[in-house]
Structure formats: C-alpha cells, structure tokens
C-alpha cells in the first residue's frame, strides 16, 4: 500500500517509515525541515514538503494514498494545550481526505488517557478522560468524530518511547537535571510511567495499520510501569549526579513545566494489543537505555 505518514522524519516516524518500506509498502512522508528530506529519501520514502498547519495539503495527500499514519505533533510542551487542539484540526483534515473510503487512518495518542479505573493500569477498552483532565484527549475526540463520519480510524496510545538518544518526556527531564546539578523524584518516587523501545513501537504501528481494524485502540507498552525513582537513579548514575526526593510543593520549582507530569502514577497494560496484533516487544528496557544514554559531554 501507499501510506501517507506525518511526522515521518521524527524519532518514531523515521523508524515507522523503515518498517513500512521493509514490509513492501511505499511511503509518502510529510517533511517540514528541508535538511531532513535526504534521510527520508535514503530510507525509501517519497518526500512531501509541508507543514501540519496546511489542511489542504493534508487532505490532498490523504486522498492520494491507501491510508494514513499520523505521528506528527508539535512537541513544545510549554504550549501543550494549544498543540493538542491543533492536532484536532489535523485529524479532521486527514479524515476529510479519506472520506468514507474505508482506507485506514491511524492516529497517535497517549496511554495516560485511559488511566480511568482506580487501582488498575490503563487498558485499551477503558473510557478516556476529557480534555479538562488531559489535553491530549482532543486527539481521541477528533478520532471519534471521524469514525462517526464513516472513516476507518484507530488509535495507538504511546508510553515513554525510548532508545539511547531520546526517551519521550524523560529527555527534557534529563536536561532539567543537568541544569539543577541533581536528579529528583516526587515523594517516594513510586509513580510509574510505562515505556517501550522505539523499534518495538514502530513495528506495532505497521501491524496496526495492516490490520486496519475500525475503532481499535492499541497500547504500545512494553514495560507497564517504571518508577520515577528508578528512572532518576539510572540517570544519576549515568551522569554522575546525586539523586534526591522532593515534596509535591517543591515539584514546580524543581521540574518546571514537567511538574504537571512528574507526580502522576500512570501504569498501563498492553495485554489486548499483544493478543490482537501478535506483537511481542524485543528491545532493551528503559533503564538499560538510560544506562547507555548518549549525552553530549557525559
């Protein structure tokens, strides 16, 4: 199939492109930065120069392909709410391009949205929170509207996606720790964040796209919950920094904008995803990648 991929030059998207091409699909990849076009072409993708803000371009590209994998997102978390609302408009444009064709649209969300049953990890079939609790719910609200309009839409919910170069929200946390000169966690540090290796996640996207199951929800989770204390200790050992606990009142000063996430316990399960897709993660653990972290000057 010919697949339109947004975010095709990003950390996850570039691995998804390699997965798709390796499986015999062709890729039309949206590329915002001209300097990244060569890498996309080298991976076997066709370059579409443009931006997520160009709704007309997105509609045309979706209409010209056999399906869409939407990975593009503005990762400026200082304006997280606005970026999530922008994603709503992007999904609407992609859905309009696919119309009622039955061609698949696979969108990207986050596993914390389904942490809605007290004492239980997030599961694929659990209801999600609203935007007043987590702004990224805008993505799944847009997906639901597209499904109601007859689009074959499904959702991949991401944890902290890692390799030795990038680890989702942990990457800016590492930068903050280096500024502070120490690593930190909130309270006892037992808050759990799910995780998965970048290449495992890329394989899941391919499998989910090929399955093309309408209204499916998938959890790209290898480890259901790595504690923030273990994460901070692994970073501290790699960077030779001390590790300390801070209380909830100190968190905004210590973590900055990351404080809204640092105190949250958001474990997640991928039991159903593994059954549906035959997906079994194979990559290194989060703590292993943090032990081998690639950091300039470290």
Residue frames as qw, qx, qy, qz and C-alpha x, y, z in Angstrom:
[[0.000, 0.886, 0.463, 0.000, 0.00, 0.00, 0.00],
 [0.324, 0.473, -0.068, 0.816, 0.97, 3.62, -0.38],
 [0.479, -0.660, -0.504, 0.285, 0.98, 5.15, 3.09],
 [0.095, 0.776, -0.057, 0.621, 0.96, 8.84, 3.95],
 [0.676, -0.388, -0.439, 0.446, 2.98, 9.36, 7.15],
 [0.065, -0.910, 0.068, -0.403, 3.00, 12.62, 9.08],
 [0.532, -0.738, 0.407, -0.077, 5.97, 13.07, 11.39],
 [0.956, 0.276, -0.075, 0.067, 7.91, 10.84, 9.01],
 [0.527, 0.565, -0.407, 0.487, 11.28, 12.36, 9.92],
 [0.477, -0.694, 0.290, -0.454, 10.75, 12.28, 13.68],
 [0.191, -0.460, 0.843, -0.202, 12.28, 9.85, 16.14],
 [0.608, 0.139, 0.740, -0.251, 9.39, 7.37, 15.95],
 [0.655, 0.646, 0.096, -0.380, 8.25, 8.27, 12.43],
 [0.289, 0.671, -0.646, -0.220, 11.61, 7.52, 10.85],
 [0.236, -0.196, 0.946, -0.100, 11.51, 4.02, 12.35],
 [0.624, 0.414, 0.535, -0.390, 7.92, 3.55, 11.15],
 [0.528, 0.705, -0.279, -0.383, 8.99, 4.50, 7.61],
 [0.087, 0.484, -0.867, -0.088, 11.71, 1.86, 7.72],
 [0.443, 0.077, 0.846, -0.287, 9.20, -0.72, 8.96],
 [0.638, 0.571, 0.273, -0.439, 6.72, 0.07, 6.21],
 [0.439, 0.694, -0.487, -0.297, 9.28, 0.09, 3.41],
 [0.097, -0.376, 0.920, -0.046, 10.81, -3.13, 4.73],
 [0.499, 0.226, 0.781, -0.298, 7.37, -4.77, 4.57],
 [0.333, 0.267, 0.735, 0.526, 6.89, -3.76, 0.93],
 [0.107, 0.870, 0.456, -0.152, 4.77, -0.65, 1.33],
 [0.403, 0.421, 0.088, 0.808, 5.58, 2.72, -0.24],
 [0.322, -0.655, -0.432, 0.530, 5.66, 5.87, 1.89],
 [0.172, 0.712, 0.155, 0.662, 4.77, 9.48, 1.24],
 [0.543, -0.436, -0.460, 0.550, 6.28, 11.33, 4.19],
 [0.026, -0.963, -0.160, -0.217, 5.44, 14.83, 5.33],
 [0.694, -0.085, -0.139, 0.701, 8.66, 16.76, 5.88],
 [0.099, -0.972, -0.195, 0.087, 8.73, 20.22, 7.45],
 [0.335, -0.793, 0.364, 0.355, 12.51, 20.65, 7.67],
 [0.694, 0.655, -0.261, -0.144, 14.30, 20.56, 4.29],
 [0.061, 0.648, -0.750, 0.119, 17.51, 19.31, 5.92],
 [0.559, -0.146, 0.768, -0.277, 15.72, 16.09, 6.94],
 [0.776, 0.444, -0.040, -0.447, 14.46, 15.25, 3.45],
 [0.418, 0.543, -0.722, -0.092, 17.61, 13.37, 2.44],
 [0.192, -0.210, 0.901, -0.328, 17.27, 10.91, 5.34],
 [0.678, 0.283, 0.435, -0.520, 13.64, 10.22, 4.43],
 [0.688, 0.572, -0.312, -0.318, 14.60, 9.56, 0.81],
 [0.180, 0.492, -0.847, 0.086, 17.51, 7.34, 1.89],
 [0.409, -0.034, 0.811, -0.416, 15.03, 5.26, 3.91],
 [0.129, 0.214, 0.891, 0.378, 12.98, 4.73, 0.75],
 [0.133, 0.696, 0.596, -0.378, 10.28, 7.34, 1.32],
 [0.270, 0.576, 0.374, 0.675, 8.93, 9.97, -1.02],
 [0.230, -0.267, -0.351, 0.868, 9.15, 13.48, 0.40],
 [0.015, -0.783, -0.495, -0.375, 6.17, 15.81, 0.66],
 [0.286, 0.073, -0.282, 0.913, 7.39, 19.20, 1.79],
 [0.342, -0.601, -0.349, -0.632, 4.83, 20.89, 4.02],
 [0.042, -0.217, 0.624, -0.750, 3.53, 21.59, 7.49],
 [0.060, -0.371, -0.905, 0.201, 0.78, 20.25, 9.70],
 [0.148, 0.496, 0.307, -0.799, -0.93, 23.64, 9.55],
 [0.280, 0.267, -0.512, -0.767, -1.66, 23.20, 5.81],
 [0.618, 0.161, 0.640, -0.426, -5.04, 21.46, 5.95],
 [0.710, 0.574, -0.094, -0.396, -5.50, 21.48, 2.18],
 [0.315, 0.569, -0.758, -0.053, -2.16, 19.73, 1.66],
 [0.304, -0.169, 0.880, -0.323, -3.06, 17.09, 4.26],
 [0.714, 0.347, 0.385, -0.470, -6.42, 16.41, 2.62],
 [0.636, 0.626, -0.348, -0.288, -4.85, 16.02, -0.81],
 [0.136, 0.486, -0.859, 0.082, -2.10, 13.71, 0.43],
 [0.475, -0.010, 0.783, -0.402, -4.55, 11.52, 2.35],
 [0.737, 0.466, 0.175, -0.458, -6.83, 11.29, -0.67],
 [0.545, 0.642, -0.503, -0.193, -3.91, 10.19, -2.87],
 [0.081, 0.403, -0.891, 0.192, -2.83, 7.32, -0.60],
 [0.605, -0.191, -0.741, -0.220, -4.18, 3.97, 0.60],
 [0.633, -0.654, -0.404, 0.093, -4.13, 5.07, 4.21],
 [0.071, 0.797, -0.250, 0.544, -2.55, 7.42, 6.75],
 [0.701, -0.368, -0.441, 0.423, -0.37, 7.06, 9.83],
 [0.030, -0.879, -0.012, -0.476, -0.48, 10.29, 11.78],
 [0.753, -0.280, -0.320, 0.503, 2.56, 10.75, 14.01],
 [0.291, 0.446, -0.042, 0.845, 3.20, 14.46, 13.57],
 [0.432, -0.810, -0.392, 0.064, 2.84, 16.59, 16.69],
 [0.182, 0.778, -0.232, 0.554, 4.31, 19.87, 17.88],
 [0.769, -0.302, -0.468, 0.313, 6.47, 18.89, 20.84],
 [0.103, 0.410, -0.287, 0.860, 6.64, 22.28, 22.52],
 [0.434, -0.462, -0.764, 0.123, 5.18, 21.31, 25.88],
 [0.108, -0.231, -0.317, 0.913, 5.14, 24.91, 27.09],
 [0.467, 0.180, -0.085, -0.861, 2.07, 25.28, 24.84],
 [0.116, 0.003, 0.993, 0.034, 0.79, 21.74, 25.20],
 [0.384, 0.509, 0.628, -0.446, -2.92, 22.60, 25.32],
 [0.400, 0.691, -0.149, -0.584, -2.75, 24.63, 22.10],
 [0.115, 0.403, -0.841, -0.343, -0.78, 21.89, 20.35],
 [0.247, 0.189, 0.940, -0.140, -3.39, 19.30, 21.30],
 [0.433, 0.654, 0.374, -0.494, -6.15, 21.49, 19.88],
 [0.277, 0.629, -0.504, -0.524, -4.11, 21.91, 16.69],
 [0.103, -0.145, 0.973, 0.145, -3.95, 18.11, 16.46],
 [0.443, 0.461, 0.666, -0.384, -7.74, 18.05, 16.45],
 [0.448, 0.734, -0.071, -0.505, -7.72, 20.14, 13.26],
 [0.080, 0.493, -0.804, -0.323, -5.04, 17.96, 11.65],
 [0.283, 0.097, 0.952, -0.070, -7.06, 14.79, 12.23],
 [0.481, 0.621, 0.411, -0.463, -10.15, 16.43, 10.80],
 [0.347, 0.702, -0.393, -0.482, -8.26, 17.34, 7.61],
 [0.021, -0.304, 0.936, 0.177, -6.83, 13.83, 7.21],
 [0.383, 0.300, 0.832, -0.268, -10.25, 12.28, 7.80],
 [0.487, 0.689, 0.125, -0.522, -11.79, 14.53, 5.16],
 [0.222, 0.587, -0.664, -0.407, -9.14, 13.37, 2.69],
 [0.086, -0.076, 0.993, 0.034, -10.00, 9.73, 3.31],
 [0.562, -0.065, -0.244, -0.788, -13.76, 10.34, 3.26],
 [0.822, -0.127, 0.369, -0.416, -15.88, 7.21, 3.60],
 [0.561, 0.533, -0.593, -0.223, -13.39, 5.14, 1.60],
 [0.967, -0.247, -0.037, -0.052, -12.65, 2.55, 4.27],
 [0.640, 0.460, -0.380, 0.484, -8.95, 3.34, 3.94],
 [0.669, -0.527, -0.413, 0.323, -7.30, 3.33, 7.39],
 [0.048, 0.797, -0.209, 0.565, -6.34, 6.35, 9.46],
 [0.766, -0.314, -0.434, 0.356, -4.08, 5.51, 12.40],
 [0.042, -0.855, 0.106, -0.505, -3.67, 8.36, 14.89],
 [0.562, 0.116, -0.595, 0.563, -1.42, 8.82, 17.90],
 [0.487, -0.756, -0.077, -0.431, -2.47, 9.42, 21.49],
 [0.109, 0.502, -0.714, 0.476, -1.14, 8.62, 24.97],
 [0.514, -0.216, -0.828, 0.054, -1.76, 5.76, 27.40],
 [0.068, -0.107, -0.584, 0.802, -2.42, 8.10, 30.38],
 [0.434, -0.099, -0.210, -0.870, -5.79, 8.98, 28.82],
 [0.745, -0.188, -0.543, -0.338, -7.11, 5.53, 29.78],
 [0.304, 0.035, -0.754, 0.582, -5.96, 5.58, 33.43],
 [0.415, -0.336, -0.113, -0.838, -9.58, 5.84, 34.48],
 [0.823, -0.361, -0.395, -0.193, -10.20, 2.80, 36.70],
 [0.317, -0.774, 0.445, -0.320, -8.80, 3.29, 40.23],
 [0.668, -0.412, 0.616, -0.065, -6.18, 0.73, 41.15],
 [0.837, 0.304, 0.431, 0.142, -5.94, -0.60, 37.59],
 [0.330, -0.296, 0.439, 0.782, -3.43, 0.13, 34.82],
 [0.459, 0.498, -0.137, -0.723, -4.71, 1.84, 31.69],
 [0.511, 0.108, 0.837, 0.164, -6.28, -0.73, 29.39],
 [0.099, 0.066, 0.605, 0.787, -7.25, -0.48, 25.75],
 [0.200, -0.525, -0.723, -0.402, -11.02, -0.69, 26.35],
 [0.253, -0.544, -0.523, 0.605, -11.23, 1.68, 29.32],
 [0.165, 0.924, 0.315, 0.138, -13.00, 5.02, 28.85],
 [0.536, 0.235, -0.108, 0.803, -10.74, 8.02, 28.47],
 [0.200, -0.588, -0.349, 0.702, -10.55, 11.25, 30.42],
 [0.326, 0.882, 0.327, 0.092, -11.70, 14.56, 28.94],
 [0.498, 0.579, -0.081, 0.640, -9.57, 17.48, 27.83],
 [0.342, -0.838, 0.114, -0.410, -10.09, 19.17, 31.19],
 [0.840, -0.477, 0.246, 0.080, -8.02, 16.35, 32.75],
 [0.586, -0.252, 0.534, 0.555, -5.57, 15.69, 29.89],
 [0.312, 0.659, -0.142, -0.669, -5.40, 17.99, 26.83],
 [0.030, 0.287, -0.846, -0.448, -4.35, 15.12, 24.54],
 [0.403, 0.368, 0.803, -0.241, -7.88, 13.78, 24.79],
 [0.394, 0.655, -0.062, -0.642, -8.58, 16.21, 21.93],
 [0.130, 0.376, -0.821, -0.409, -6.87, 13.71, 19.63],
 [0.067, 0.163, 0.984, -0.011, -9.21, 10.87, 20.52],
 [0.333, 0.590, 0.454, -0.579, -12.24, 13.13, 20.46],
 [0.342, 0.591, -0.376, -0.626, -11.31, 14.06, 16.88],
 [0.071, 0.175, -0.953, -0.236, -10.80, 10.39, 16.04],
 [0.243, 0.362, 0.840, -0.322, -14.26, 9.55, 17.42],
 [0.397, 0.649, 0.120, -0.638, -15.84, 12.25, 15.25],
 [0.257, 0.471, -0.683, -0.496, -14.03, 10.89, 12.20],
 [0.066, 0.039, 0.997, 0.000, -15.26, 7.37, 13.00],
 [0.338, 0.517, 0.603, -0.505, -18.82, 8.67, 13.33],
 [0.401, 0.669, -0.172, -0.602, -18.43, 10.17, 9.86],
 [0.935, 0.322, 0.078, -0.126, -17.52, 6.76, 8.41],
 [0.337, 0.738, -0.576, 0.098, -13.72, 6.91, 8.48],
 [0.936, -0.122, -0.305, 0.128, -11.82, 3.73, 9.37],
 [0.059, 0.768, -0.409, 0.489, -9.87, 5.26, 12.26],
 [0.858, -0.357, -0.327, 0.174, -7.90, 3.58, 15.02],
 [0.188, -0.914, 0.249, -0.258, -5.59, 4.83, 17.77],
 [0.770, 0.072, -0.453, 0.444, -2.11, 3.96, 19.02],
 [0.423, -0.891, 0.029, -0.164, -1.53, 5.17, 22.57],
 [0.611, 0.482, -0.447, 0.440, 2.11, 5.80, 23.39],
 [0.696, -0.644, -0.161, 0.275, 4.09, 5.50, 26.63],
 [0.155, -0.852, 0.394, 0.309, 7.61, 6.93, 27.04],
 [0.900, 0.423, 0.043, 0.102, 9.23, 5.79, 23.80],
 [0.377, -0.820, 0.392, 0.178, 12.96, 5.36, 24.19],
 [0.878, 0.302, -0.181, 0.324, 16.31, 4.47, 22.78],
 [0.659, -0.320, -0.176, 0.658, 19.71, 5.72, 23.93],
 [0.245, 0.209, 0.156, 0.934, 19.15, 9.13, 22.30],
 [0.355, -0.268, -0.086, -0.891, 15.55, 10.00, 23.19],
 [0.180, -0.201, -0.923, 0.273, 13.08, 8.94, 25.88],
 [0.192, -0.720, -0.601, -0.290, 9.89, 10.97, 25.49],
 [0.295, -0.906, -0.062, -0.296, 9.24, 13.27, 28.47],
 [0.808, -0.478, 0.038, 0.344, 12.33, 11.86, 30.18],
 [0.629, 0.359, 0.113, 0.680, 14.56, 13.64, 27.64],
 [0.012, -0.759, 0.015, -0.651, 13.64, 17.18, 28.77],
 [0.733, -0.675, -0.028, -0.086, 13.69, 15.90, 32.36],
 [0.846, -0.077, 0.012, 0.527, 17.33, 14.86, 31.85],
 [0.344, 0.564, 0.043, 0.750, 18.12, 18.34, 30.53],
 [0.405, -0.797, -0.039, -0.447, 16.49, 19.85, 33.63],
 [0.867, -0.463, -0.028, 0.183, 18.50, 17.58, 35.94],
 [0.709, 0.188, 0.008, 0.680, 21.72, 18.68, 34.28],
 [0.016, 0.723, 0.033, 0.689, 20.74, 22.32, 34.86],
 [0.641, -0.711, -0.021, -0.288, 19.98, 21.61, 38.52],
 [0.172, 0.587, -0.741, 0.276, 23.06, 19.51, 39.14],
 [0.288, -0.090, 0.887, -0.350, 20.99, 16.72, 40.66],
 [0.355, -0.197, -0.776, -0.483, 18.24, 14.25, 39.74],
 [0.323, -0.057, 0.513, -0.793, 14.91, 14.25, 41.53],
 [0.300, -0.338, -0.831, -0.325, 11.66, 12.40, 42.05],
 [0.404, -0.454, 0.033, -0.794, 8.50, 13.38, 43.89],
 [0.788, -0.397, 0.193, -0.429, 7.80, 11.87, 47.31],
 [0.742, -0.314, 0.592, 0.037, 8.70, 8.19, 47.46],
 [0.137, 0.521, -0.650, -0.537, 9.20, 8.08, 43.69],
 [0.408, 0.106, 0.906, -0.026, 6.81, 5.18, 43.22],
 [0.552, 0.613, 0.076, -0.560, 4.96, 6.95, 40.40],
 [0.623, -0.002, 0.715, 0.316, 5.04, 4.57, 37.43],
 [0.413, 0.642, -0.229, -0.604, 5.48, 5.51, 33.79],
 [0.886, 0.219, 0.405, 0.053, 5.02, 2.88, 31.05],
 [0.032, -0.714, 0.516, 0.472, 7.69, 2.58, 28.39],
 [0.885, 0.300, 0.349, 0.068, 8.60, 0.87, 25.11],
 [0.462, -0.341, 0.457, 0.680, 11.60, 0.81, 22.82],
 [0.291, 0.574, -0.192, -0.741, 11.39, 2.89, 19.65],
 [0.226, 0.241, -0.821, -0.467, 11.80, -0.05, 17.26],
 [0.060, 0.289, 0.939, -0.177, 9.15, -2.11, 19.03],
 [0.265, 0.599, 0.366, -0.662, 6.76, 0.82, 18.76],
 [0.269, 0.470, -0.474, -0.695, 7.49, 1.23, 15.05],
 [0.111, 0.001, -0.967, -0.231, 6.67, -2.43, 14.45],
 [0.153, 0.459, 0.767, -0.421, 3.40, -2.04, 16.31],
 [0.306, 0.567, -0.005, -0.764, 2.39, 0.87, 14.06],
 [0.267, 0.277, -0.746, -0.544, 2.94, -1.28, 10.98],
 [0.057, -0.183, -0.980, 0.050, 0.97, -4.18, 12.40],
 [0.190, 0.534, 0.561, -0.603, -1.90, -1.93, 13.47],
 [0.308, 0.507, -0.257, -0.763, -2.01, -0.21, 10.08],
 [0.240, 0.151, -0.873, -0.396, -2.06, -3.51, 8.20],
 [0.036, 0.318, 0.911, -0.262, -4.82, -4.86, 10.45],
 [0.159, -0.177, -0.295, -0.925, -6.91, -1.74, 9.74],
 [0.238, -0.472, -0.840, 0.126, -9.48, -2.54, 12.41],
 [0.121, -0.650, -0.197, -0.723, -12.03, 0.29, 12.75],
 [0.496, -0.727, 0.040, -0.473, -12.18, 1.98, 16.16],
 [0.874, -0.144, -0.352, 0.303, -9.37, -0.15, 17.60],
 [0.235, -0.906, 0.286, -0.207, -7.26, 1.16, 20.49],
 [0.884, 0.139, -0.319, 0.311, -3.71, -0.14, 20.87],
 [0.457, -0.866, 0.201, 0.031, -1.24, 0.31, 23.71],
 [0.689, 0.557, -0.375, 0.273, 2.39, 0.41, 22.58],
 [0.475, -0.729, 0.383, -0.310, 3.58, -0.68, 26.02],
 [0.676, 0.276, -0.662, 0.168, 6.49, -2.99, 26.70],
 [0.333, -0.077, -0.699, 0.629, 7.01, -2.17, 30.39],
 [0.244, -0.710, -0.617, -0.236, 3.82, -1.38, 32.26],
 [0.287, -0.936, -0.055, -0.197, 5.37, 0.96, 34.78],
 [0.668, 0.159, -0.329, 0.648, 8.95, 2.02, 35.52],
 [0.376, -0.812, -0.347, 0.281, 9.13, 4.03, 38.75],
 [0.230, 0.925, -0.077, 0.294, 10.39, 7.58, 38.62],
 [0.542, -0.747, 0.384, 0.038, 12.77, 6.78, 41.47],
 [0.818, -0.038, 0.468, 0.331, 14.42, 4.04, 39.41],
 [0.541, 0.734, 0.222, 0.345, 14.47, 6.35, 36.41],
 [0.090, -0.965, 0.187, -0.161, 16.10, 9.19, 38.35],
 [0.685, -0.554, 0.449, 0.145, 18.65, 6.82, 39.87],
 [0.804, 0.258, 0.395, 0.362, 19.58, 5.42, 36.45],
 [0.344, 0.871, 0.064, 0.346, 20.04, 8.94, 35.09],
 [0.370, -0.887, 0.269, -0.069, 22.03, 9.97, 38.15],
 [0.804, -0.294, 0.441, 0.269, 24.36, 7.01, 37.79],
 [0.698, 0.492, 0.315, 0.413, 24.89, 7.68, 34.07],
 [0.220, 0.853, 0.026, 0.472, 25.54, 11.42, 34.57],
 [0.553, -0.040, -0.500, 0.665, 27.29, 11.11, 37.94],
 [0.225, -0.482, 0.016, -0.847, 24.68, 13.30, 39.62],
 [0.092, 0.033, 0.817, -0.569, 23.19, 12.94, 43.12],
 [0.350, -0.392, -0.697, -0.488, 19.58, 11.85, 43.44],
 [0.045, 0.057, 0.607, -0.791, 17.08, 13.26, 45.92],
 [0.050, -0.609, -0.787, -0.083, 13.40, 13.24, 46.77],
 [0.058, -0.100, 0.068, -0.991, 11.39, 16.47, 46.66],
 [0.229, 0.418, 0.764, -0.434, 7.92, 17.01, 48.03],
 [0.319, 0.641, 0.647, 0.264, 4.91, 17.94, 45.92],
 [0.043, -0.952, -0.167, 0.252, 5.17, 21.61, 46.91],
 [0.323, -0.632, 0.450, 0.542, 8.74, 21.76, 45.59],
 [0.653, 0.249, 0.653, 0.291, 7.93, 20.00, 42.30],
 [0.412, 0.877, 0.240, 0.057, 7.00, 23.10, 40.24],
 [0.115, -0.917, 0.346, 0.159, 10.29, 24.78, 41.15],
 [0.532, -0.389, 0.711, 0.246, 12.36, 21.66, 40.52],
 [0.536, 0.236, 0.761, 0.280, 10.67, 20.24, 37.42],
 [0.108, 0.248, -0.274, -0.923, 9.29, 23.41, 35.80],
 [0.635, 0.150, -0.219, -0.726, 6.61, 22.63, 33.23],
 [0.513, 0.104, -0.848, -0.087, 7.31, 18.92, 33.73],
 [0.167, -0.097, 0.721, -0.666, 5.82, 19.13, 37.23],
 [0.695, 0.102, 0.031, -0.711, 2.35, 18.50, 35.77],
 [0.840, 0.199, -0.466, -0.193, 3.56, 15.02, 34.78],
 [0.298, 0.437, -0.762, 0.374, 6.20, 14.17, 37.41],
 [0.339, -0.192, 0.668, -0.634, 3.76, 13.43, 40.21],
 [0.791, 0.130, -0.067, -0.594, 1.44, 11.18, 38.20],
 [0.412, -0.180, 0.893, -0.002, 1.24, 7.41, 38.56],
 [0.660, 0.445, -0.105, -0.596, 0.12, 6.17, 35.12],
 [0.384, -0.204, 0.887, 0.156, 0.74, 2.41, 34.71],
 [0.652, 0.399, -0.186, -0.618, -0.57, 0.76, 31.56],
 [0.686, -0.028, 0.726, 0.020, -1.27, -2.68, 30.11],
 [0.372, 0.461, -0.518, -0.618, -0.83, -3.92, 26.53],
 [0.465, -0.024, 0.877, -0.118, -2.34, -7.37, 27.09],
 [0.638, 0.573, 0.453, -0.246, -5.09, -6.96, 24.50],
 [0.334, 0.821, -0.331, -0.322, -2.81, -5.25, 21.99],
 [0.150, -0.464, 0.861, 0.144, -0.38, -8.16, 22.10],
 [0.533, 0.219, 0.807, -0.132, -3.21, -10.62, 21.56],
 [0.550, 0.731, 0.252, -0.316, -4.79, -8.70, 18.68],
 [0.392, 0.842, -0.329, -0.170, -1.58, -7.92, 16.79],
 [0.965, 0.023, -0.070, 0.252, 0.70, -10.78, 17.80],
 [0.239, 0.818, -0.282, 0.440, 3.09, -8.07, 18.99],
 [0.821, -0.487, -0.140, 0.262, 5.86, -9.02, 21.40],
 [0.032, 0.962, -0.266, 0.047, 8.41, -6.36, 22.32],
 [0.930, 0.100, -0.112, 0.335, 12.05, -7.31, 21.84],
 [0.336, 0.735, -0.203, 0.553, 14.02, -4.14, 22.52],
 [0.399, 0.076, -0.593, 0.695, 16.07, -3.05, 25.54],
 [0.301, -0.725, -0.583, 0.207, 14.35, -1.79, 28.68],
 [0.011, 0.956, 0.062, 0.288, 14.09, 1.89, 29.57],
 [0.563, -0.779, 0.251, 0.114, 16.63, 1.55, 32.38],
 [0.799, -0.015, 0.376, 0.469, 19.04, -0.23, 30.04],
 [0.436, 0.692, 0.243, 0.522, 18.83, 2.60, 27.52],
 [0.239, -0.953, 0.050, -0.179, 19.29, 5.17, 30.30],
 [0.758, -0.504, 0.291, 0.295, 22.40, 3.28, 31.47],
 [0.618, 0.076, 0.457, 0.635, 23.79, 3.68, 27.94],
 [0.182, 0.907, 0.308, -0.222, 22.44, 7.19, 27.43],
 [0.562, 0.316, 0.202, 0.737, 24.04, 9.23, 24.65],
 [0.164, -0.951, -0.229, 0.130, 24.56, 12.65, 26.18],
 [0.490, 0.695, -0.156, 0.503, 26.99, 15.28, 24.93],
 [0.006, -0.682, 0.450, -0.576, 29.71, 15.86, 27.49],
 [0.810, -0.435, 0.196, -0.340, 28.62, 12.94, 29.66]]
